[in-house]
């Protein structure tokens, strides 16, 4: 299942995607869905099987613009 790490900053998103890849998580940047309620931006997309690793990577660095995690459900996304 697809998950997103939602950020309010495009540059922090891109940095986080790079950090995930460096830690062996296949990740990409994608447009933040409107359900996130954070305006236009980018989110880091990854598969749920990597969720614990993603949380670990996130915990190692301060991201002031991190808004939360979303999971694909049906035709949209919802916060987890």
C-alpha positions as YAML, in Angstrom:
chain: A
units: angstrom
residues:
- id: 1
  name: UNK
  ca: [0.00, 0.00, 0.00]
- id: 2
  name: UNK
  ca: [1.29, 3.47, -0.89]
- id: 3
  name: UNK
  ca: [2.07, 5.92, 1.89]
- id: 4
  name: UNK
  ca: [3.16, 9.55, 1.95]
- id: 5
  name: UNK
  ca: [5.27, 11.64, 4.28]
- id: 6
  name: UNK
  ca: [3.65, 15.06, 3.96]
- id: 7
  name: UNK
  ca: [5.74, 18.22, 4.25]
- id: 8
  name: UNK
  ca: [4.88, 21.91, 3.90]
- id: 9
  name: UNK
  ca: [8.31, 22.62, 2.39]
- id: 10
  name: UNK
  ca: [9.29, 21.42, -1.05]
- id: 11
  name: UNK
  ca: [13.00, 21.55, -0.24]
- id: 12
  name: UNK
  ca: [12.57, 19.46, 2.93]
- id: 13
  name: UNK
  ca: [10.56, 16.92, 0.95]
- id: 14
  name: UNK
  ca: [13.27, 16.57, -1.68]
- id: 15
  name: UNK
  ca: [15.95, 16.27, 0.99]
- id: 16
  name: UNK
  ca: [13.93, 13.61, 2.80]
- id: 17
  name: UNK
  ca: [13.44, 11.62, -0.42]
- id: 18
  name: UNK
  ca: [17.21, 11.67, -0.97]
- id: 19
  name: UNK
  ca: [17.82, 10.57, 2.62]
- id: 20
  name: UNK
  ca: [15.31, 7.72, 2.27]
- id: 21
  name: UNK
  ca: [16.99, 6.49, -0.90]
- id: 22
  name: UNK
  ca: [20.38, 6.63, 0.82]
- id: 23
  name: UNK
  ca: [18.90, 4.40, 3.53]
- id: 24
  name: UNK
  ca: [17.61, 1.80, 1.07]
- id: 25
  name: UNK
  ca: [13.99, 2.97, 0.85]
- id: 26
  name: UNK
  ca: [12.64, 3.27, -2.70]
- id: 27
  name: UNK
  ca: [11.00, 6.70, -2.55]
- id: 28
  name: UNK
  ca: [9.93, 9.47, -4.88]
- id: 29
  name: UNK
  ca: [8.43, 12.93, -4.68]
- id: 30
  name: UNK
  ca: [4.84, 13.48, -5.76]
- id: 31
  name: UNK
  ca: [2.27, 16.25, -5.56]
- id: 32
  name: UNK
  ca: [0.67, 16.46, -2.14]
- id: 33
  name: UNK
  ca: [-2.99, 15.39, -2.38]
- id: 34
  name: UNK
  ca: [-5.68, 17.95, -1.53]
- id: 35
  name: UNK
  ca: [-6.81, 15.74, 1.39]
- id: 36
  name: UNK
  ca: [-3.63, 16.75, 3.22]
- id: 37
  name: UNK
  ca: [-4.91, 20.30, 3.65]
- id: 38
  name: UNK
  ca: [-1.44, 21.85, 3.45]
- id: 39
  name: UNK
  ca: [-1.73, 23.63, 0.11]
- id: 40
  name: UNK
  ca: [0.32, 22.92, -2.95]
- id: 41
  name: UNK
  ca: [3.45, 21.01, -2.19]
- id: 42
  name: UNK
  ca: [5.40, 17.82, -2.53]
- id: 43
  name: UNK
  ca: [5.24, 14.67, -0.46]
- id: 44
  name: UNK
  ca: [7.60, 11.73, -0.17]
- id: 45
  name: UNK
  ca: [5.98, 8.58, -1.59]
- id: 46
  name: UNK
  ca: [6.98, 5.11, -0.38]
- id: 47
  name: UNK
  ca: [5.48, 1.67, 0.18]
- id: 48
  name: UNK
  ca: [4.01, 0.71, 3.56]
- id: 49
  name: UNK
  ca: [6.45, -2.18, 4.03]
- id: 50
  name: UNK
  ca: [9.15, 0.47, 4.62]
- id: 51
  name: UNK
  ca: [7.10, 2.49, 7.15]
- id: 52
  name: UNK
  ca: [9.17, 1.59, 10.23]
- id: 53
  name: UNK
  ca: [12.41, 2.43, 8.41]
- id: 54
  name: UNK
  ca: [10.94, 5.73, 7.18]
- id: 55
  name: UNK
  ca: [9.92, 6.68, 10.74]
- id: 56
  name: UNK
  ca: [13.45, 5.89, 11.89]
- id: 57
  name: UNK
  ca: [14.99, 8.09, 9.21]
- id: 58
  name: UNK
  ca: [12.54, 10.89, 10.06]
- id: 59
  name: UNK
  ca: [13.42, 10.71, 13.77]
- id: 60
  name: UNK
  ca: [17.12, 11.30, 13.08]
- id: 61
  name: UNK
  ca: [16.64, 14.79, 11.66]
- id: 62
  name: UNK
  ca: [14.46, 17.79, 12.51]
- id: 63
  name: UNK
  ca: [11.93, 18.68, 9.88]
- id: 64
  name: UNK
  ca: [9.96, 21.76, 10.86]
- id: 65
  name: UNK
  ca: [7.56, 21.37, 7.94]
- id: 66
  name: UNK
  ca: [6.61, 17.72, 8.50]
- id: 67
  name: UNK
  ca: [2.79, 17.47, 8.62]
- id: 68
  name: UNK
  ca: [2.27, 13.71, 9.08]
- id: 69
  name: UNK
  ca: [1.86, 10.43, 7.28]
- id: 70
  name: UNK
  ca: [-0.93, 9.57, 4.88]
- id: 71
  name: UNK
  ca: [-2.01, 6.22, 3.50]
- id: 72
  name: UNK
  ca: [-3.85, 5.49, 0.28]
- id: 73
  name: UNK
  ca: [-7.39, 4.38, 1.00]
- id: 74
  name: UNK
  ca: [-9.85, 3.77, -1.78]
- id: 75
  name: UNK
  ca: [-9.67, 6.66, -4.21]
- id: 76
  name: UNK
  ca: [-7.81, 9.08, -1.95]
- id: 77
  name: UNK
  ca: [-5.48, 9.45, 1.01]
- id: 78
  name: UNK
  ca: [-6.09, 9.77, 4.74]
- id: 79
  name: UNK
  ca: [-3.84, 10.60, 7.68]
- id: 80
  name: UNK
  ca: [-2.65, 7.71, 9.85]
...
